[in-house]
Amino acid sequence: MRYGYWMPVFGGWLRNVADETMEATWDYVSKLAQRSEEIGYDLTLIAELNLNDIKGVDAPSLDAWSTAAALAAVTKRLEYMVAVRPTFHNPALLAKQAANIDRIAAHSGTTNRLSLNVVSSWWADEAHKYGVSFDAHDDRYARTSEWLEVVDRMWREDHFTYEGKYYKVEDAVMQPKPISKPRPVIYAGGESEAAKEMIARQCDAYVMHGDAPEKVKEKIADMNLRRERLNLPRMQFGVAAYAIVRDSHAEVERELRRITNVEQNAAGYANYQQWLAGTQLEKRVSLEDYSVSNRGLHSGLTGTPEHVRERIEEFEAAGVDLILLQCSPQVEEMERFAAQVIVDNG
């Protein structure tokens, strides 16, 4: 099992807790990245939003791509899964930018440290505020499919021409190419039919919202079948989880009450409502899920170290390769998780 975590580029993950002592600053994220690879973490996901959907639109949020480039230069082995939204990035230019960061990351002698997490935009207000077009749900995936084809060909070829509905390049040339082989890994998530078909055809890894291992196993089986039909190799699979590791059930329950004490007038609530309206999820989302994003509590990594280790074994048996953690406060909880779960779980 590989262990990853969301980089707190928004200053935290709890919409109803104003101050999680996790500043959205270079100083905080650089120290976190350097410490995380020392204690056993393999990857960090750097989300991309120009506005802060957790703490409210007036709160700070770090830019994903410049942050990733800087972090790659000051760490040695951590993989950076950087979120990218096709409507916000020209594919040819993004391909060049990503290739450059991939090479910066290889300074340590470790390759395959830059990967993409392709996300179809959901936040209409953010797009309008930044002057970016906002497509309907299935149109976003049609655009993303073209976008991925251009990026992939920029990484692999020179002197090619492409013309689609959304993008056009003529005699495209990009040097230097990425060092990562066969290419930087492309992750994506989504629960609609349009999303799953696109991901199975064009991506390397599927990331899922939090869910029980038996549900995750069904999703993995579905994606594996889609890949087999396309005569493509097995994908990698990741699942989101919010981690609470404590020595007793009472301590876990106390922390759960703290983080799910929902206040509907919290700064991020209106943004959350837009996210619900702009996505097609397989299940109804509760107000408790509003407190913790990506349905993280559904994964069940809350309990004693023994319980959490057993749960991870169930995910591994289901076919999961990567656990993507959120926790708060981040440094303290990641240290606890590393000491009590990662070390003992191998």
C-alpha positions in Angstrom: 0.0 0.0 0.0 1.1 3.5 -0.8 0.2 6.4 1.5 -0.6 9.9 0.3 -2.2 13.0 1.6 -3.9 16.2 0.5 -1.5 19.2 0.8 -3.4 21.8 2.8 -3.3 24.6 0.2 -6.5 25.9 1.6 -5.4 26.1 5.2 -7.3 23.0 6.3 -10.1 20.6 5.4 -12.8 21.2 8.0 -15.5 23.6 6.7 -16.9 24.2 10.2 -13.6 24.8 12.0 -12.2 28.3 11.3 -8.6 27.8 12.4 -7.0 24.4 12.1 -3.5 25.8 12.7 -2.6 24.9 9.1 -1.7 28.2 7.3 -1.9 28.4 3.6 1.7 29.5 3.3 4.9 28.3 1.6 6.5 28.0 5.0 3.9 25.5 6.2 3.6 23.3 3.1 7.3 23.1 2.5 8.0 21.9 6.0 5.1 19.5 5.8 6.3 18.0 2.5 9.9 17.6 3.8 8.8 16.0 7.0 6.2 13.7 5.3 8.7 11.9 3.1 10.9 11.4 6.2 8.2 9.5 8.0 6.9 7.2 5.2 4.5 9.1 3.0 4.8 8.5 -0.7 2.7 11.1 -2.4 0.8 14.4 -1.9 -2.1 15.6 -3.9 -2.0 19.4 -4.5 -5.6 20.6 -5.3 -6.2 23.4 -7.7 -8.7 26.1 -7.0 -8.1 29.8 -7.3 -10.7 30.5 -4.7 -10.9 28.8 -1.3 -14.0 26.5 -1.2 -13.2 25.3 2.4 -12.7 28.5 4.4 -14.6 30.9 2.1 -13.8 32.8 -1.0 -12.0 35.6 0.8 -9.6 33.2 2.5 -6.2 32.5 0.9 -5.4 29.5 -1.3 -2.1 28.6 -2.8 -1.6 28.1 -6.5 -1.1 24.4 -7.3 1.4 24.5 -10.1 3.9 27.0 -8.8 3.7 25.3 -5.3 4.4 21.9 -6.9 7.5 23.2 -8.8 8.9 24.7 -5.6 8.2 21.7 -3.5 9.8 19.4 -6.1 13.0 21.3 -5.8 13.3 21.0 -2.0 12.3 17.3 -1.6 13.9 14.0 -2.7 11.3 11.3 -3.3 7.7 12.5 -2.7 5.4 12.2 -5.7 3.4 15.3 -6.5 -0.1 14.6 -7.9 -1.0 18.0 -9.1 -4.7 18.7 -9.9 -5.3 20.3 -13.2 -8.6 21.5 -14.8 -8.6 21.6 -18.6 -10.8 24.7 -18.8 -8.1 26.6 -16.9 -5.1 25.4 -18.9 -4.2 25.2 -22.6 -3.1 21.6 -23.0 0.1 22.2 -25.0 1.3 24.8 -22.6 0.4 22.7 -19.6 2.2 19.7 -21.1 5.4 21.8 -21.3 5.0 23.1 -17.8 4.5 19.6 -16.4 7.5 18.3 -18.3 9.7 21.0 -16.8 8.5 20.2 -13.2 9.0 16.5 -13.9 12.6 17.3 -14.7 13.0 19.6 -11.6 11.7 16.7 -9.4 14.3 14.3 -10.9 17.1 16.4 -9.4 17.3 13.9 -6.5 17.8 11.0 -8.9 14.2 9.7 -8.4 12.0 9.8 -11.4 8.2 9.6 -11.8 7.7 12.3 -9.1 5.2 14.4 -11.1 1.7 13.2 -11.9 -1.5 14.8 -13.0 -4.9 14.6 -11.3 -7.3 15.7 -14.0 -10.4 17.3 -12.6 -13.4 18.6 -14.5 -14.4 22.0 -13.1 -17.5 22.1 -10.9 -17.5 25.7 -9.5 -19.3 28.1 -11.8 -18.7 31.2 -9.7 -14.9 30.6 -9.6 -14.8 30.2 -13.4 -16.8 33.4 -13.9 -14.6 35.4 -11.5 -11.5 34.3 -13.4 -13.0 34.8 -16.8 -13.0 31.1 -17.8 -15.7 29.3 -19.7 -17.8 26.8 -17.7 -19.1 23.8 -19.6 -22.1 21.5 -18.8 -21.2 18.3 -17.1 -20.9 15.9 -20.0 -19.4 18.6 -22.2 -16.6 19.0 -19.6 -15.6 15.4 -20.2 -15.7 15.7 -24.0 -13.3 18.7 -23.6 -11.1 16.8 -21.1 -10.8 13.9 -23.6 -9.4 16.2 -26.3 -7.2 17.9 -23.7 -5.7 14.6 -22.6 -4.9 13.6 -26.2 -3.0 16.8 -26.8 -1.1 16.5 -23.6 -0.2 12.9 -24.2 1.0 13.6 -27.7 3.0 16.6 -26.7 4.9 14.4 -24.2 5.5 11.6 -26.8 5.8 13.2 -30.2 7.1 16.2 -32.1 5.8 17.8 -35.3 2.2 16.6 -35.0 -1.0 18.4 -35.8 -4.3 18.0 -34.0 -7.7 19.6 -34.6 -10.8 18.8 -32.5 -13.9 20.7 -31.3 -12.1 22.4 -28.4 -8.4 22.4 -29.2 -6.1 22.8 -32.2 -2.3 22.7 -32.6 -0.2 22.8 -35.7 3.2 21.1 -36.2 3.6 21.0 -32.4 7.1 20.7 -30.9 8.0 20.4 -27.3 11.5 19.8 -25.9 12.6 18.6 -23.5 10.2 15.7 -22.9 9.4 14.4 -19.4 11.9 12.1 -17.8 9.1 9.9 -16.2 8.4 6.8 -18.3 6.3 5.9 -20.1 4.8 9.2 -19.1 3.8 11.1 -15.9 1.0 9.1 -14.4 -2.5 10.6 -15.1 -5.0 10.2 -12.3 -8.7 11.1 -12.5 -11.9 10.5 -10.6 -15.6 10.6 -11.3 -18.7 8.6 -10.8 -20.8 9.5 -13.9 -20.8 7.1 -16.9 -19.1 9.8 -19.0 -16.3 10.2 -16.5 -15.7 6.4 -16.0 -15.6 5.8 -19.8 -13.1 8.6 -20.4 -10.9 7.6 -17.4 -10.8 3.9 -18.5 -9.8 4.9 -22.0 -7.2 7.7 -21.4 -5.9 7.7 -17.8 -3.6 5.5 -15.8 -5.2 5.6 -12.3 -8.6 6.0 -10.8 -9.1 7.9 -7.6 -12.4 7.4 -5.6 -14.3 9.2 -3.0 -14.4 7.6 0.4 -16.4 4.4 0.7 -16.4 1.0 2.4 -14.0 -1.6 1.0 -16.8 -3.8 -0.4 -18.1 -0.8 -2.4 -14.7 0.1 -3.6 -14.1 -3.4 -4.7 -17.2 -3.2 -6.9 -15.9 0.0 -8.5 -12.5 -1.5 -9.1 -14.0 -4.5 -10.7 -16.1 -2.2 -13.0 -13.0 -0.2 -14.1 -10.9 -3.4 -14.6 -13.6 -4.8 -16.9 -13.7 -1.5 -18.9 -9.9 -1.7 -19.3 -10.1 -5.3 -20.4 -12.6 -4.5 -23.1 -10.2 -1.8 -24.3 -7.3 -4.3 -24.2 -5.5 -2.0 -21.8 -3.4 -2.9 -18.7 -4.7 -2.7 -15.1 -5.0 0.8 -13.7 -3.8 2.0 -10.3 -6.5 2.7 -7.7 -6.7 5.2 -4.9 -9.3 6.0 -2.3 -9.9 9.1 -0.1 -10.0 8.7 3.6 -10.2 11.0 6.7 -8.0 9.5 9.4 -8.6 9.6 13.1 -6.3 7.3 15.1 -6.8 7.1 18.8 -6.1 4.6 21.6 -9.8 4.3 22.6 -13.3 4.4 21.1 -14.3 7.3 23.4 -11.4 9.4 22.1 -12.4 8.7 18.5 -16.1 9.6 19.2 -15.0 12.9 20.8 -13.0 13.9 17.8 -15.7 12.9 15.4 -18.2 15.1 17.3 -15.7 18.0 17.0 -15.2 17.8 13.3 -18.8 17.1 12.3 -20.4 19.9 14.4 -21.9 21.4 11.2 -22.7 25.1 11.0 -24.7 25.7 7.9 -23.6 29.4 7.9 -20.0 28.5 7.7 -18.0 30.4 5.0 -17.7 27.5 2.6 -21.3 26.3 2.7 -22.5 28.2 -0.4 -19.5 26.8 -2.4 -20.4 23.3 -1.2 -23.9 23.7 -2.5 -22.5 24.6 -5.9 -20.3 21.5 -5.8 -23.3 19.3 -5.2 -25.2 21.0 -8.1 -22.2 20.6 -10.5 -21.4 16.9 -9.9 -23.1 13.6 -10.5 -22.5 11.4 -7.4 -23.6 7.9 -6.8 -25.0 8.5 -3.4 -26.7 11.3 -1.4 -24.3 13.5 0.6 -25.1 14.3 4.2 -24.4 17.5 6.2 -21.7 15.5 8.1 -20.1 14.9 4.7 -20.1 18.6 4.2 -17.8 18.9 7.2 -15.2 16.4 5.8 -14.7 16.6 2.0 -14.5 13.7 -0.5 -16.7 11.5 1.7 -13.6 10.8 3.7 -15.3 9.4 6.8 -17.0 6.7 4.7 -13.7 4.9 4.4 -13.7 4.1 8.1 -10.1 4.9 9.0 -11.3 6.1 12.4 -10.5 4.0 15.4 -7.6 2.4 17.2 -4.4 1.7 15.4 -5.4 -2.0 15.2 -8.8 -1.2 13.6 -7.3 1.2 11.1 -4.6 -1.3 10.1 -7.2 -4.0 9.6 -9.3 -1.6 7.5 -6.4 -0.8 5.3 -5.8 -4.6 4.8 -9.4 -4.8 3.6 -8.8 -2.0 1.1 -5.6 -3.7 -0.1 -7.5 -7.0 -0.6 -10.1 -5.0 -2.6 -7.4 -3.9 -5.0 -6.6 -0.4 -3.7 -3.0 0.7 -4.3 -3.1 4.2 -2.6 -4.8 5.7 0.4 -5.2 9.5 0.1 -5.5 11.0 3.6 -7.0 14.1 5.0 -6.6 14.9 8.7 -6.5 17.9 11.1 -4.4 19.4 12.4 -2.3 17.9 9.6 1.3 17.7 11.0 0.3 16.2 14.3 -2.2 13.7 12.9 0.1 12.6 10.1 2.9 12.0 12.6 0.5 9.8 14.7 -0.7 7.9 11.6 2.9 7.3 10.5 4.0 6.0 13.9 1.0 3.8 14.6 -0.2 2.7 11.2 2.4 3.1 8.4 5.4 1.7 10.3 3.5 -1.3 11.7 1.6 -2.0 8.5 4.7 -2.2 6.4 
